[in-house]
């Protein structure tokens, strides 16, 4: 009797578990096949190390001698036990390390980014020298350096480069909410605490960044560290790039490392009014009452829902990406070392100063290829007039003159052969809808609420405007402390 009972239990358990195991194996096989098909469809490069399990990466970090030394130093300084400190390290590792999912990236992620971008924008992508990427060594380590205009930059850049490579981003704590955290981690992005100064955390982060860099993972980096609040590019920060470049300390890696400048621009940045409100706060101005802010968000939501439901929806113009030429870091390292002391033998302040110089140079390259779309071009033209009432014929001539200057200087003007009036009409639809510009007879009037938005968009290309740059900047209205309730 006991044997019969035991056999019955074994058969019962097998009847329950075997189908589950079969289904699980079939599901894993299907998802892997679907992911590989998607990757082949895009003909994209996926770094093999991205497919490494999170547990393996975590074990590698926990076995790292540098991390172990940092644990000992932290425990001594804070009078903690090593066991407690290692638990802290494990929490950091779990927080930072992603779990890349090929199917999520190329099926779900690409489809979602394509749908959302096409809903809001007409997207254009230009690679300045496609052949330069074909000339890169197969084992090259590529870092994409980008300007930061909107939180949509992550989506736009990934969408633009999906046919070339799967990018890992460093994402701030703003995205550590459900379901964004899961989505970003499944796309291969890792989270960082931007203002967290604990040395132990930064050792773990540095060793993780260097681990994935050493294994050839392609990364995307926004050195500005935050969104531009006034439209101009912000000063670059060097922390993460310094970590990545630190990999070149080891033999054989410096020759493989390349940095690629990528520039992004929009006819409408979704967060523009919020960013302008934050700018006023940083200069002691008023951001308006909570009621006015709530009213603004409610009006935006209701009006857009109304447009969608009545089929009157219009996209927010252009979202443009320009990918520059890859820049090897080896010549820069050789230049630094020409004095007889390599970059990595310099004292830390001197090393960071050199990395800052390199990063600033890369951001200048990014600034030089900022896409010039219709709204920034029109706003820059409006800025050159010392008046709020501008005759239409003079404005058209100024747009044409400014466009010709930009083209002559090698700026990346989107559709440069388009007629000035056609460019203006595309911008005017957006500016009129947002109550920035209004037509009165044969002239256009800048509305009271509109000047700061005009300055914001003009600032994104002011540095490219040649002889008109001084005029564009002279009318810069940011920040406007006197306007409230926007």
N, C-alpha and C positions, 0 to 999 in steps of 0.2 A: 504493500500500500504506500509506504513512503516513497519508494522508487517511482511509482506511477504518478504520485503527486508532484514530485520533482520534475519528471519528464513533462508533465502537463504545464508546469510553470515555465519551463524552458521553451516549449513550443509556443506558449502564449506571448512571451517576451519577444521571441523571434518574429512572430506574426505581426507584432506592433512595430518593432524597430527596423526590420528589413525593408519594408516599403518606404519608410522615412529615409533610410540610407540610400535607397535606389533613387528616390526623388531628389535628394540632396545632390547626389553625384550627377544626375541628369541636369539639374539646374546649373551646377558649376560648369559642366561641360558646355551647356548652351550659352551661358554668359561669356565664357572664355572665347567661344567661337564667334559670337556676335561682336565682341570687343575687337578681336583680330580682324574681322571683316571691316569694321568701321575704320580701324587704323590703316588697313590696306587701301580703303576707298579714299582716304585723305592723303595717302602716301607720305605720312608724317613720320618724323623721327621721334621715337619714344626712348628715353634713356632707360636702359635695363634696370638700373638701380632703383628706379621708381617702382618697379614691380616687386621689389624686395619687401618682405612682410614687416609690419610695424614692430613686431616682437624682436626680429633680428636686429633692426636698427637700434631699438631700445637697449638690447643686450650689449651691442657694440659700444654705445655711449656709457653704459654702466661699467664696462670693463676698461674704459679709457683712463690712462694713468694721470692725465691732466685733470680730469674730473675728480679722480680719487684724491689728488693733492688739494684741490679746491674744497672738497668735503672736509678734509682734515683741518684746513685753515679756518673754515667756517665754524666747525665744531669747537675749535680752540677759542676763537674770538667770542663766540656767543655762549660758551659754556654749555653746549648741547652734547648729547651722546652721538657717536658716529651713526648708530642705528636710526636715530631720529632725523639726522641730517640726510642720510641716504633716502629716507622716506620723502623728504622734501625734494630731493633730486628726481626721484621717480615721478613725483607729481609734475615737475617741470617737463620731464621727458614726455609724459603722457599728454601734456598740454601742447607741446611744440610739435611733436612728430605726427605727420599726417598718415593717412592710409589711402594711397592713390588707387583709384578704381578706373581701369581703362574704359570700361563700358560707360560709367557715369560721365567721364570726360568727353568721349567722342560721340556718344549717343544722346544722353540726357543733357549734358552741359552744352554741347554744340547746338542742339535743337532749341534749348531754352534761350541761349544767347542770341541765336539767329532770330527767333520769334520776337523777343523783347526789343532788340535793336531795330528790326524792320518795322515794328509797331511805332517806335518813336522817331527813327532817323532813316535817312538814306545814307548808307555807309559806303565809304570809298577807302581803298587801301593801295598805297604805292610803295613798292620796294625800289629804291633808287638804283641799286646795282644787283639784280638777281644773280648774276654770274659770280659775284664775290662770295656768295654763300656756297656755291658749288665748289669753289676753290678751297674752302676750309678743310683742314685735315679731318678725317673721319672721327678721330678721337678728340676733337677740339672740345673745349669747355667754353660755353657761350653764356654771357650775362647781358640781358637786355636792360638798358637804362632808359627810363621814361619820365616825362613831365607828368604832373598830377593835377588834372582839371576837375575830375568828378569821380565819385565812387563807381560810376559806370566804366571807368578806365579799365578795371580788371576784366570786365566782360568784353569790352571793345577790343582790347589788345589780344585776349585769348582767341576771340573770334577771328581777328585779322591774321593771326599766326597759326591757326589750327591746322592749316595745310602744310606747315613747315615743321612745327615742333610743339610738344606739350610743355607748357611753362609752369614752374613752381614759383609762387609769389610769397613774399612775407606780408602777412595781413595783420592789421592792428586789432586791438581788442573790441572795436566797434562791431565786428562780425561774429563775436563769440556769443551768439544767441541762436536758439533753434528756429528754423532748420539751417541757417546760414553756416553755422560751425560745421555741421556734418557735410554740407555741400562743398565748402571750401576744402576741407580735409580730403574728401574723396576726389577732388580735383588736383590734389598734390600740394596745396598751399599749406604753409606753416604759420602759426600764430606767434606774435611777439608782443611783449609788454614795452611800450615805447618809453615810458617815464619811470620804469622800475630800475633802481640803481643797485640792487644787491649784487655783489661780485659773483656769488655762486651761480645765480641765474644766468649771468652773462657768460660765464665759462661754459655752462651747459649749452647755451644758444650758440656760442662761437664754435664749439666742437661739433655740434650738429651741422651748422652751415658749412664748415670745412669738410665734414664727412661726405655730404652730398656733392659738394664742389669737387672733391677729390675723385668721386665716382662719376663725374661727368654730367650731373643733373643740370639741365638748362634752367636758369632762374631769371625772374623778372623783378626789377628793383625800381622803386620810386624814391630817389635820394632826397626829395624835398620833405619827406616825412609827413606830409599832410597836404590838404587841398589848398590851392591858391585862393585867398579871400578877396584879392583886388584884381585878379586877372594876370598879374605879372608872375613870372617864375620865382619861386622862393629860393633862398640860399640852400645849398646842398648840405646834407649831413652824411658823414662818412662811416658810421659805425658798421653797418652790414657789409658794405663794400670792402672795408678794411679786413673784416673776417674772411671774406671770399679771397681777397688778394693774399691773405696769409697762407693759403694753400700753396702759393708759388714758392714758399720757403723750402719746400721739399723738391728734390731733384726731379726734373722731367715734366714739371707741371707748368712752369712759367711759359714755355714755348707753346703750350696748348690753349692758353687762355685768351679770349677775345671779348671785347665789350662792344655792344651794338647800340647806338643811339636810336631811340624811337620817340616820335613826337605825335601828340594827339591834340585835336581841337574840335570844338562843337559850335554849331549855330545856336544851340541852347544848352547850357549846363543846368541840369535839373535842380541842383541845389543853389543856384546863383543868389537868390534873394536871402536864403538862409546864411550863406557865406558873407554877404554884405552886411547882414545884421550882426554877425559875429565880429566883423571888422569894426563896426561902430562901437561895439562893447569893448574891444581891446584899446580903443583910443578915448575911452571915457564917455562915449556918446550913449544915446538911448536906443534900445532895440524895439521900443514900442511895447504896448501892454500885452499881456497874455491873451486877452480877449481878441485883440487885433490880429495876433499871430494865429490863433485858432480860426478866426474868420477867414484869414488868407488860405489856410490849409483846406478848410471846408469848401470855400469857393472854388479852389483849384480842383478838388476831388469831384464836386458836383458838376462843374462845367465840363470837365473831361468825360465824365460818365455820360452826360447829356450828349456830347458830341459823338461818342461811340454808339450810343443807343439810337441816335437819329441819323447815323451814317454821315455825319458832318466832320468826322475826325480828320485832322490834317497832321502830318508828321512835323517834328520840330526842326526841320531842315537837315543839315548835313552833319554827320560824325565822320571825321577823317583821320587816317593814320598814315604816317610816312615812316618807313624803316630805312635807316641810314646804312652806311657801309661798316662792316666789322673793323674794329681797331684792336690790333694785338697789344698786349701789355708789355711784351718783352722789350721793345725799344725804350719805353719809359723806364723800366727797371734798369736797363743798361745805362741810361742817362743819369739816373740817380746814383748808380754805382760807379760812375766815371770819376768821382772824387776819391775813390779808393775805399769807400765804406758802402756796403750794400744797404738796401732799404731796411732789411730785417735786422741789421746790426746797429741801426740808429737808435738813440733813446726814443722812448714812446712819443713824447711831444713832437720831436723832429719827424718821426715816421708819419704821424697823423697829419702833420703839415704838408708832407709830400703827397700823401693820399688825398688830402683836401685839394691840392693843386691839380692832381690828375682828375678828380671828380668834377671840379669846376670846369676843366677843359672839356670833359664829356658833356656836361650840361650846356656849355656853349654850343657844342655840336647839335644837341637836341634843339636848342633855341633857334638855330639857323635853319632848321627844317620844319618848324611849326607850320602845319597846313593853314593856308589862308582861305577860309570859307566866306560865304556871302555876308553873314551878319558881322563878323569882325571887320571885314573890309569896309562895309557901309558905315559901321560905327567909327572906324578910324577916319573915314572921310568927313563924317559929321563933326568930329573933334577938331578938325582943322579950321572950322568957321568960328569966329568969335561972336556968335549970335545964336539965338534960339529959333529964329525965323530964317529959313534958307530957301532961296529960289530953286525950283526943280532943275532948271537948265544948268545952274552953277554946280549943283550937287552931282549931276550926271557927269559933268566934265571933270570934277574932282575925283570921282570914283575911277574914271578912266585914267587920269593922270597917275593916281596912286597905284592902280593896278600895273601900269606900265613900269613904274619905278620898281615895284616888287619883282616883276618878271625880269627886269634888267639886272637886278641884284641876285638873281638865282633863287628867289623865294619859291616855296612850293604852293603856288596859287592853284586852287581847284578850278578846273575848266577855265584856263586863262584866256581862251579865244572867245568866250561868251561876251555878248554886248553888255556895256555898262548898265543900260536900262534893264536888261533881263536880270542881271545880278542884283540890282537894286530891288526889283519887284519880288524876287525870292526872299530877300531880307525884309522887305517892307511888310510882307504878310505876317511874319513873325513879330516884328516890332509894333505893328498896329494892333495885333491880337493882345500884346502884352502892355498896351497903353504907354508905349515909349515914344512913338512918333505918330503924328496926325497930319493929314493933307488938308490944306486950306487954299483953295484956288490953285494957282500955279506954284505953290511953295509948300514946304513941309515945316512943321513946328515941333520942336522937342518939348514934350509935356513935362510938367514939374516932377513927376515920379520917374521920369525916364533918364535923366542925365547920369545918374550913378551906374545904371546898367550899360549905357553907351560907353562910359569910361571903362567899365569892367571888361567888356568884349574888345574894345580898342586896345587895351593894355596887353592883350595876348599877342598882338602882332606889332606893337608900337616900335620895338627894337629893330624891326625889319623895314621900316618905312623910309629909310634914307633921308633925303632932304626934308621930308614931312615929319620926321620923328619929333623934332622940337615942338612943332605945332600940335601934334597929337598929345604929347605929354603936358603941354602948357594948359590944356583944357581939362586935365585930369581932375575929376570931381570927387575922388575918393580920399579919405572917407567923408561922407556927408553926415555931420552930427545933428543937423537941424531938422532932418526929415524923420518923422516918426510914423509908426503905424503902417509901414510899407508891407 
